[in-house]
């Protein structure tokens, strides 16, 4: 596969010895992975996990409808969390780069605290604490608020990295023609920032989708919760969780490939946070 201009600038082309080592490493790793998969299949088969009695439930259309309803629940929570995080991250980013020290300190503290705290703890908080004060939140918002809260903190750093990636000369040129700070951001910096970070923003949706699986804690009807219901009413634990895992892998792989496609189209490297 040919390197993009960005990759060509960052990495030297591998020489013959390096290519040989890469090939050997790839072949050995692939063989070890195949051997591991074969060993797992043999162990599962020895324990009767491929017996048709465990897989017959997938011939029932109602099982697929139930899983489909869970998939829709996952998609609703993930999309809502993603949209809220896009705005919340922008607010936190502006707070972190603010020229007002207390605002900057507060935004920085919020970002670092949220990024360092597991999403599951926030879900437990919204599940247990508001009810103590007579505030009743639906299970949908018990998932969406914590997930979007965490994603906002992550995206705030992605936005900040995008702003820092815009050449300083662009900002100086805006000031030199008499633009205010807000005008320079609105007309010059933000449009370029979004072009830089779009692939990374899409990649963060993978994290959001995975975080929605914590919805089982509050019995929100997402895919993992519906899978638990199916398992509780059958003896097919491994097949059900295996099928659900494959669905999650395919969805997240599609999102990752879309992000890579956007990255190659714009020749922008996906930013790490």
Secondary structure, 3 states (H helix, E strand, C coil): CCCCHHHHHHCCCCCHHHHHHHHHHHHHHHHHHHHHHHHHHHHHHHCCCCCHHHHHHHHCHHHHHHHHHHHHHHHHHHHHHHHHHHHHHHHHHHHHCCCCHHHHHHHHHHHHHHHCCCHHHHHHHHHHHHHHCCCCCCHHHHHHHHHHHHHHHHHHHHHHHHHHHCCHHHHHHHHHCCCCHHHHHHHHHHHHHHHHHHHHHHHHHHHHHHHHHHHHHHCCCCHHHHHHHHHHCCCCHHHHHHHHHHHHHHHHHHHHHHHHHHHHHHCCCCCCC
